[in-house]
Amino acid sequence: MINDNCGIYKITSPSGKCYIGSSKNISSRLVQHKSSLRDGKHHNKHLQNAYNKYDGNFTYETLVLCPEQDRKFIEQQYLILYKPAYNIAEISDATEGLSLSQEARDNMKDKRKPVSESTKKKLSDSRKRYLESEEYKERREKEIQERADREEYLKSLPIIKPKKPRKIKGLSVGLYTWLKEHGNSYVAD
């Protein structure tokens, strides 16, 4: 079943460069993008710089609606198709787990409230107890296994190469139809 707001979206600057994303709720996600861009606080500096350069003259569009379970796969196909200039990662969902820039960490540090030495000691002791707990060790093992499974899944995604049309097994009907309608050489009959 297709959620009427789950799918892939595109943000395009007047230069024609774009950002491709996916969301379970596209309209809400686009509101988040617009708000953080307007406030000059978007996490993607490339997109923020372009927004500033073009005075916010961006277009926002939904490319395709799809079932939630196919969302990341279809997003990956669009990333390959468009080669978006403003996306930080070439792989769908690959930014998960990336660390913040030093500037971002410093900015966050400046906004923190002062913490007393006794509170720091209590927090440190609590953290050490947690890191030594069985609950943490089990959770960490599970996270490592999930990350390995995810990496294996991402490696298994089909790579679409132009000028060598072929049918992609498991390609969603919506994306296949869209590619065919737009005269794309990425798929064959």
SULJO-V771063 format. One record per backbone hydrogen bond with DSSP energy under -0.5 kcal/mol. CO is the residue of the C=O (numbers start at 1). NH is the residue of the N-H. E is the energy in kcal/mol with one decimal. If there is no record, write none. Layout:
# SULJO-V771063
co->(CO:CO)
nh->(NH:NH)
e->(E:E)
This chain:
# SULJO-V771063
co->(1:3:5:6:7:8:8:9:10:11:12:13:17:18:19:21:23:25:26:27:28:29:30:31:32:33:34:35:36:36:37:43:44:45:46:47:48:49:50:51:52:54:56:59:61:61:64:67:67:68:70:71:72:73:74:75:76:77:78:79:84:91:93:95:101:102:103:104:105:106:107:108:108:109:116:117:118:119:120:121:122:123:124:125:126:127:128:129:130:133:134:135:136:137:138:139:140:141:142:143:144:145:146:147:148:149:150:151:152:153:154:158:159:161:167:168:172:173:174:175:176:177:178:179:180:184:186)
nh->(3:6:26:66:23:63:64:21:61:19:59:16:13:86:11:9:7:29:30:31:32:33:34:35:36:37:38:39:41:42:40:45:48:49:50:51:52:53:54:56:55:57:58:12:10:63:8:70:71:71:74:75:76:77:78:79:80:81:82:83:87:94:96:98:105:106:107:108:109:110:111:111:112:112:120:121:122:123:124:125:126:127:128:129:130:131:132:133:133:137:138:139:140:141:142:143:144:145:146:147:148:149:150:151:152:153:154:155:156:157:157:160:161:164:169:171:176:177:178:179:180:181:182:184:183:187:166)
e->(-0.6:-1.3:-3.3:-2.4:-2.2:-2.5:-1.4:-2.2:-2.4:-2.3:-2.5:-2.2:-2.7:-2.3:-2.6:-2.9:-2.3:-2.3:-2.8:-1.7:-1.9:-2.4:-2.9:-2.5:-2.5:-2.6:-2.7:-2.1:-2.9:-0.6:-1.1:-0.9:-2.5:-2.9:-2.0:-2.5:-2.5:-2.5:-2.4:-2.8:-1.1:-1.8:-2.2:-2.6:-2.9:-0.6:-2.6:-1.4:-0.7:-1.0:-2.7:-2.6:-2.1:-1.6:-2.1:-2.4:-2.0:-2.4:-3.0:-1.7:-0.5:-2.1:-0.9:-2.2:-2.3:-2.8:-2.4:-2.2:-2.5:-2.2:-0.8:-0.6:-0.6:-1.0:-2.2:-2.3:-2.2:-2.6:-2.5:-2.6:-2.5:-2.5:-2.4:-2.3:-2.2:-2.6:-1.3:-0.5:-1.3:-1.8:-2.8:-2.3:-3.0:-2.2:-2.2:-2.4:-2.5:-2.3:-2.6:-2.5:-2.2:-2.6:-2.5:-2.7:-2.2:-2.3:-2.9:-2.1:-1.2:-0.6:-0.9:-0.6:-0.6:-1.0:-0.7:-1.7:-2.7:-2.7:-2.3:-2.7:-2.3:-2.9:-1.6:-2.3:-1.6:-0.6:-0.8)
